[in-house]
């Protein structure tokens, strides 16, 4: 996979608001979050659907450690980029 393909795959993952918000919430939480807390903070009502979206992020941007979900190193970089994009959008 080329770097361009990898970037495209990450943008595809974040094209869904539930997944983008999941990354934002994990970035804001030190030490990670348990599934139920993360789902509540993201605002997802359906746990099965949220589990699907979380599963799409796992391995690339999110990992599970000791019953908590945390961002991978790549996930932290992506979260910082999302934060930067949000900051630029708010200034416009």
C-alpha positions as a LaTeX table, in Angstrom:
\begin{tabular}{lrrr}
\hline
Residue & $x$ (\AA) & $y$ (\AA) & $z$ (\AA) \\
\hline
Unk1 & 0.00 & 0.00 & 0.00 \\
Unk2 & 1.41 & 3.39 & $-0.97$ \\
Unk3 & 1.37 & 6.37 & 1.34 \\
Unk4 & $-1.33$ & 7.92 & $-0.83$ \\
Unk5 & $-3.46$ & 4.76 & $-0.58$ \\
Unk6 & $-3.00$ & 4.74 & 3.18 \\
Unk7 & $-4.08$ & 8.39 & 3.48 \\
Unk8 & $-7.11$ & 7.66 & 1.31 \\
Unk9 & $-8.06$ & 4.72 & 3.54 \\
Unk10 & $-7.81$ & 6.91 & 6.67 \\
Unk11 & $-9.93$ & 9.66 & 5.10 \\
Unk12 & $-12.46$ & 7.02 & 4.08 \\
Unk13 & $-12.63$ & 5.81 & 7.70 \\
Unk14 & $-13.20$ & 9.37 & 8.93 \\
Unk15 & $-15.87$ & 10.15 & 6.35 \\
Unk16 & $-18.39$ & 8.77 & 8.83 \\
Unk17 & $-19.21$ & 11.23 & 11.63 \\
Unk18 & $-19.50$ & 8.46 & 14.25 \\
Unk19 & $-15.95$ & 7.31 & 13.53 \\
Unk20 & $-14.57$ & 10.85 & 13.39 \\
Unk21 & $-16.24$ & 11.70 & 16.71 \\
Unk22 & $-14.90$ & 8.47 & 18.22 \\
Unk23 & $-11.37$ & 9.56 & 17.35 \\
Unk24 & $-12.04$ & 13.04 & 18.80 \\
Unk25 & $-13.42$ & 11.64 & 22.05 \\
Unk26 & $-10.53$ & 9.22 & 22.51 \\
Unk27 & $-8.08$ & 12.06 & 21.87 \\
Unk28 & $-9.74$ & 14.09 & 24.63 \\
Unk29 & $-9.64$ & 11.23 & 27.15 \\
Unk30 & $-6.42$ & 10.40 & 28.91 \\
Unk31 & $-6.06$ & 6.71 & 29.62 \\
Unk32 & $-8.73$ & 5.61 & 27.13 \\
Unk33 & $-12.41$ & 4.89 & 27.58 \\
Unk34 & $-14.55$ & 1.84 & 28.18 \\
Unk35 & $-16.99$ & 0.91 & 25.42 \\
Unk36 & $-20.11$ & 2.19 & 27.19 \\
Unk37 & $-18.52$ & 5.51 & 28.17 \\
Unk38 & $-17.12$ & 6.04 & 24.68 \\
Unk39 & $-20.48$ & 5.21 & 23.06 \\
Unk40 & $-22.27$ & 7.67 & 25.35 \\
Unk41 & $-19.75$ & 10.46 & 24.67 \\
Unk42 & $-19.98$ & 9.88 & 20.93 \\
Unk43 & $-23.77$ & 10.02 & 21.19 \\
Unk44 & $-24.39$ & 6.63 & 19.55 \\
Unk45 & $-27.71$ & 5.13 & 20.63 \\
Unk46 & $-27.36$ & 1.71 & 19.01 \\
Unk47 & $-24.54$ & $-0.28$ & 20.63 \\
Unk48 & $-24.39$ & $-2.78$ & 17.76 \\
Unk49 & $-23.97$ & $-0.06$ & 15.16 \\
Unk50 & $-21.40$ & 1.72 & 17.32 \\
Unk51 & $-19.50$ & $-1.56$ & 17.73 \\
Unk52 & $-19.41$ & $-1.84$ & 13.92 \\
Unk53 & $-17.88$ & 1.64 & 13.58 \\
Unk54 & $-15.41$ & 1.01 & 16.40 \\
Unk55 & $-14.42$ & $-2.23$ & 14.69 \\
Unk56 & $-13.64$ & $-0.31$ & 11.50 \\
Unk57 & $-11.23$ & 1.91 & 13.46 \\
Unk58 & $-9.56$ & $-0.89$ & 15.41 \\
Unk59 & $-6.13$ & $-1.90$ & 14.22 \\
Unk60 & $-5.51$ & 1.27 & 12.28 \\
Unk61 & $-6.46$ & 4.19 & 14.57 \\
Unk62 & $-7.79$ & 2.54 & 17.74 \\
Unk63 & $-6.72$ & $-0.38$ & 19.90 \\
Unk64 & $-8.10$ & $-2.02$ & 23.00 \\
Unk65 & $-5.94$ & $-2.16$ & 26.13 \\
Unk66 & $-7.18$ & $-3.49$ & 29.45 \\
Unk67 & $-10.89$ & $-3.12$ & 28.59 \\
Unk68 & $-10.36$ & 0.46 & 27.38 \\
Unk69 & $-10.11$ & 1.85 & 23.89 \\
Unk70 & $-7.17$ & 4.12 & 23.12 \\
Unk71 & $-5.75$ & 5.75 & 20.02 \\
Unk72 & $-2.78$ & 4.19 & 18.28 \\
Unk73 & 0.15 & 6.43 & 17.43 \\
Unk74 & $-1.36$ & 6.96 & 13.99 \\
Unk75 & $-4.71$ & 7.68 & 15.64 \\
Unk76 & $-3.11$ & 10.42 & 17.75 \\
Unk77 & $-1.65$ & 12.01 & 14.63 \\
Unk78 & $-5.00$ & 11.84 & 12.86 \\
Unk79 & $-6.76$ & 13.32 & 15.91 \\
Unk80 & $-4.31$ & 16.23 & 15.92 \\
Unk81 & $-5.03$ & 16.79 & 12.23 \\
Unk82 & $-8.79$ & 16.72 & 12.88 \\
Unk83 & $-8.32$ & 19.23 & 15.68 \\
Unk84 & $-6.32$ & 21.48 & 13.37 \\
Unk85 & $-8.94$ & 21.25 & 10.64 \\
Unk86 & $-11.68$ & 22.08 & 13.16 \\
Unk87 & $-9.74$ & 25.08 & 14.40 \\
Unk88 & $-9.26$ & 26.40 & 10.87 \\
Unk89 & $-12.94$ & 25.91 & 10.02 \\
Unk90 & $-14.07$ & 27.81 & 13.12 \\
Unk91 & $-11.87$ & 30.81 & 12.23 \\
Unk92 & $-13.29$ & 31.11 & 8.69 \\
\hline
\end{tabular}
